[in-house]
Amino acid sequence: MSDDGSLFENSMEELEEHQNSRTLPSCRVNSIVSGLHCHPEMKISQDIAQSLLEDIEKANYFANGANQVMLFGRTVISSTGTVSTGLPHFIGQLILQLESICRPHLPPHVHDMLFPSDPNVSKSRQVIFNRYVPGEGISAHVDLLQRYDDGIIGVSLGSGCAMDFKAVDPPDLEMSLWLPVNSVIVLEGDARYKWTHGIKGLHGDVIRDETTDNVQWVPRETRTSITLRWLLAGADIVGFEAQS
């Protein structure tokens, strides 16, 4: 980590962008949001990340300027773990890898919610691919309450970024969390229902080291996110009307 003075080695444009955004320095550790799970070891390997990016490119999901693609599949339980039919093979493999990666870092009931072991469970899963170039973000939001169930998994590929969390009530409680490249994040319970999450459209992020209180400017690169969510019963039916 660098000291505060190192920020001035960056361009004034970058510094002014961060200052004008009124963004708090991002922390590496979640200290206030219940149900927000992140851990330094809860991440995919660089080899897996590179393979995922190559598979996404081969699928041409972002052809013709598209920056978001949604896929749907129904989960079934096999002898080797949780798999989803109707999704690309590489996503099925990712889900199996996430099941193993997340197990040591999640409470058992949360892990079972995300990766059900009950053979009678049959739920529909949505997978979203988003691509962000530096300067792009996503507005703060709570995922649609009438469409999506509890339990959201996010994977960051290609670049890290800061994700901002703000309590719905009281609205003045907020936190910015640094999501490193290849990191995995889980939102459940309060984090899913009682906090908004979003990403400011910046070209870089200021990260604070909680152990030293030093800060560091980290420029963003092109980031591809993979989000996995459960659909509520009936939400996968054509014509289903979702309400926020």
N, C-alpha and C positions, 0 to 999 in steps of 0.2 A: 504494500500500500504506500501511496505517496502522501506527503503532508499537504496542508491547505494551500501552500504557495504554489504547488505544482499545477493547480488549476489554471494559473495564468500563463502556462506554457502552451495552452490551447488557444485557438483563435477567439478573438473577441466576439465574433458572430455566434459561436457555440455557447460561450458563457452567457451572452445576452439572451439567447434563446431559452436557456434553462432558467435564468432569473425572471424573464418575462412570463414564463409559464407558471410562476409561483408554485413550483414543485418542491416538496421536501426532499432532502437527500434520501436515497433509497437505502433501506437496511437489508442485511443478509439473513436476519433471524426474525421470525414472526413472534411478537411478544404480546399482541392484544386481540387477535382475531381467532375466536374459538371455532374449531372445525376447519381451519386452514392448515394443511399438512405439507410441509416442505422440509427436506433434509439434505445435507450435502451429499450423502450416499444414495439418495433416491434419484437416480439419473440413469440414462441409457449410455452404453459405451459409444465411443466415437465411431467404431466400425459399424455398429447397428444404425447410428444416426446417418452415416454416409450412405448406407444401403437404403434406408428409408427415403432420403432425398433423391437417390437415383431412381427408385421405384416410382416416386411421385412424378418425376420428370418424364419417365417412360409412359406414364398414364396420361400425359398431356392435360392434367387438371387445370393448369393455368395458361392454356393456349388462348390466343385472341384477347389477351389483356385481362382475363378473369383473375380475380384474387381470392375467390372463395368457392369451395365445392362442398356439398353435403351428400353423404352416403348413408344408407340405412341397412340394417341387418337384424336378424332375430337370433338371440343367443340360445345355444343348446349346450348341455354339459356332456363332455366326452371323458374317456378314461384318462386322458392326458391333461385335462383342465378345462377351463372355460373357453369356448370358441364361438364365433358368430358366423352364421351362414348368411350369404348374400353380400358379404364384404370381400374386398380383395384379399388374396392369400397373405400378402405382406402385413395387412392390418390384423388378420387372425394371429399371425406370428407375434406381432407387437403386443397384442392383448395378453398372450401367454407369457411374454417376457415381462410385461408390467406386473402381472400377477405375482411373479417371483420377486421382482425388484422392490415392490411396495410392501410385501408381507412383513419384513422386519421393522418397518417404520410406521405402520398403521395399527390402531386398535383392532382386535379381531373382528368386532362387529362391523367396522367400517370396511375392512378388507372383504368380508363376506358380502357386503352390500354391493361393492364394486365388481367382485368376482364370485358370484354365487356358486356354492358347491352342491346345492339341492338339485337333484336331477329333475324335479318337478317344476323348477323355475323356467319360464319361457318369457323373456322380455325382449323388447325391441330396443336396439342401440343405434344412436346416431353418431356418425363420425364427421367432423368438420375439418377441412384443410383451409387455412388462411395464410396468405403470403403478405408480408409487410416489408416495404422498402424503407430505408431510413427517412424519417419525417412523417410516417404514417402511424396511426393508432386506431383505437376503437373506443367509442363513447362509453362512459360509465353506465353500467346496467346490472340488473338482477335478471338472470335467465328466466324465461317465461314460466310463471308458476303453474299455469294450466296445461302446459305441454311437456315439461321436463320434470322427472323425478329427482330425488336426492342423489348426490354423488356425481361429481364432475372431475374428470381427469384432463390435465393439460400437459403437453410435451412441447418444449421449445427446441427447434432445430435451426442451425445456421448462425444464430446470434442470440445473445441474452438481451433482456430488456427489463425495465421497471414496470411492475403492475401496481396500480393504485387501488386501495381499498378504502371505502368510506361507509360508515355505519348509516343505515337508514334512519335509525333513531337511537341516540341523539346524532344529528347530522354533522356535528363538529368534530366527531371522532374519526380520525383517518390515519392511514399508514401506507407507505410506499415500499414494496418488497422487490428486491432484485431477483430475477429469474435467470440463472446462468444458462449458457448454451447447454443443451442436452438434458436440462433439468426436468423433473416431473413434479407436478403440483396437484394436490387434491383439495377440492372444496366440498364440504358436507355440513349438514346442520346449520348453525348460525352463519358460517361463511357463505353457504349457498343461498340462504333465505333472507338474512338480515344485514348483509353488506353488499354494496355495489362493487363491481370490479371493472377496471378499464385500463387503457394504455394511452398516455398522452402522445401526440404526434410530434416527437422530437427526433433529433439526429444523434442524440447520445444521452447518457444518464450519469448523474453524480451519485456515487455509492459511498455510504459511510461504513467504516469498520467499527463495530460496536466495542471491540476490545481496546482499540487505540484512539477512537474518535477521529481518526484521519479520514480524508475523503479522496476519491479518485474519479476522474472523468473517463468514461468508457464509451467510445463511439459505437453506434449501432451499425450492424450490417443487415443484409437481407435476412429476414427471419421467417421461417415457416412453422406454423403451430398446428398441432393435431389435438383436437378436443373430442373427448368421448363422453357422451351423456346417455342416460336412460330416458326413453320416452314413457310417459304415463299411458296407462291402458286406454286404447282408443285413439291416441294421438298420432298413430301411424296410419290411420284410415283417411283416405282421400275425402276432403271436405270438412275435416275436423277443424273447428274454430277455436284458436288459442286466444286467451286473454292474458295480458300482463298483470 
